[in-house]
Amino acid sequence: MVDALRREYSSAELIEQEAPADALELFASWYEAACRSSEIIEPNTMVLATVDGSGQPAARAVLLKSFDHNGFVFVTNYQSRKGKEISDNNRVAAAFVWNALERQVRIEGRAVQLTAEQSDQIFAARPRGAQLAAHASRQSTELQNRAQLDQLYLEAVEKFGKEDVSRPSAWGGYAIRPERIEFWQGRANRMSDRLLYSRTVDGNWQRSRLAP
Ligand SMILES: Cc1cc2nc3c(=O)[nH]c(=O)nc-3n(C[C@H](O)[C@H](O)[C@H](O)COP(=O)(O)O)c2cc1C
């Protein structure tokens, strides 16, 4: 029964006096804690939401590659469903859920393509198999069957032989430039802490507390 999963949250709290004024600083300390936790597999997994032209949202997991004041970076195929949706409307949302720490971080902002040089660097650091897959897979397009996908991969292997694999022009990174970042810390009796950091026009963060 799903309802039997209900449990009390009690391990930590999030209070204004102890939280940094800079949202990125708080994110960095929570991210490091998630990386240290042996109970969290791939703490860099975030669920990314985009919206299509009719207003229909879509959500999927992507991996965070890096983050700093320029944004939260992930890589993907620019021609994928998410890539097309971002090119029409670059407003996105992302959420990290770190259950073992009773924490959630929600990010809202605009996704901006990295420069070709930045994407080249990330691509060059990937394992060769993943580089070949980026050539083989036209992400989010319909396949006839699995054999077709395997064939496309073999074609990429043969095409590059022993040569370095170049970055496909449709593969690259986005930085989500955050406008709002909300930190959620679970507490007993569902009286959880929620601190919302909103970016002001002068680039600082304004903080407010939300009801759980
Ligand atoms: C844990 C996890 C991590 C993933 N990381 C990525 C990623 O970094 N980039 C990516 O394009 N897809 C990633 N995927 C696959 C996406 O969830 C999704 O299937 C794919 O990007 C196609 O999405 P779209 O059709 O909405 O564009 C990941 C899936 C999982 C489960």
The ligand as a MOL file (V3000), in Angstrom:
LIG
                    3D

  0  0  0     0  0            999 V3000
M  V30 BEGIN CTAB
M  V30 COUNTS 31 33 0 0 0
M  V30 BEGIN ATOM
M  V30 1 C 18.5270 9.1130 -14.0500 0
M  V30 2 C 18.3450 9.5840 -15.4690 0
M  V30 3 C 19.2210 10.5140 -15.9960 0
M  V30 4 C 19.0620 10.9870 -17.2960 0
M  V30 5 N 19.9180 11.9450 -17.7640 0
M  V30 6 C 19.7040 12.4720 -18.9830 0
M  V30 7 C 20.5020 13.5700 -19.4300 0
M  V30 8 O 21.3980 14.0750 -18.7300 0
M  V30 9 N 20.2460 14.0780 -20.6680 0
M  V30 10 C 19.2580 13.5660 -21.4680 0
M  V30 11 O 19.0730 14.0730 -22.5800 0
M  V30 12 N 18.4720 12.5630 -21.0620 0
M  V30 13 C 18.6720 12.0030 -19.8350 0
M  V30 14 N 17.8660 10.9760 -19.4060 0
M  V30 15 C 16.7870 10.4970 -20.2890 0
M  V30 16 C 15.5970 11.4920 -20.1750 0
M  V30 17 O 14.8950 11.2780 -18.9630 0
M  V30 18 C 14.6280 11.3850 -21.3800 0
M  V30 19 O 14.2160 10.0600 -21.5580 0
M  V30 20 C 15.2780 11.8640 -22.6800 0
M  V30 21 O 16.1170 12.9970 -22.4670 0
M  V30 22 C 14.2200 12.2320 -23.7180 0
M  V30 23 O 13.3800 13.2400 -23.2060 0
M  V30 24 P 12.4710 14.1600 -24.1600 0
M  V30 25 O 11.8550 13.2320 -25.1840 0
M  V30 26 O 11.4420 14.7670 -23.2690 0
M  V30 27 O 13.3690 15.1830 -24.8020 0
M  V30 28 C 18.0090 10.4840 -18.1090 0
M  V30 29 C 17.1240 9.5350 -17.5610 0
M  V30 30 C 17.2950 9.1050 -16.2740 0
M  V30 31 C 16.3070 8.0950 -15.7220 0
M  V30 END ATOM
M  V30 BEGIN BOND
M  V30 1 1 1 2
M  V30 2 1 2 3
M  V30 3 2 2 30
M  V30 4 2 3 4
M  V30 5 1 4 5
M  V30 6 1 4 28
M  V30 7 2 5 6
M  V30 8 1 6 7
M  V30 9 1 6 13
M  V30 10 2 7 8
M  V30 11 1 7 9
M  V30 12 1 9 10
M  V30 13 2 10 11
M  V30 14 1 10 12
M  V30 15 2 12 13
M  V30 16 1 13 14
M  V30 17 1 14 15
M  V30 18 1 14 28
M  V30 19 1 15 16
M  V30 20 1 16 17
M  V30 21 1 16 18
M  V30 22 1 18 19
M  V30 23 1 18 20
M  V30 24 1 20 21
M  V30 25 1 20 22
M  V30 26 1 22 23
M  V30 27 1 23 24
M  V30 28 2 24 25
M  V30 29 1 24 26
M  V30 30 1 24 27
M  V30 31 2 28 29
M  V30 32 1 29 30
M  V30 33 1 30 31
M  V30 END BOND
M  V30 END CTAB
M  END
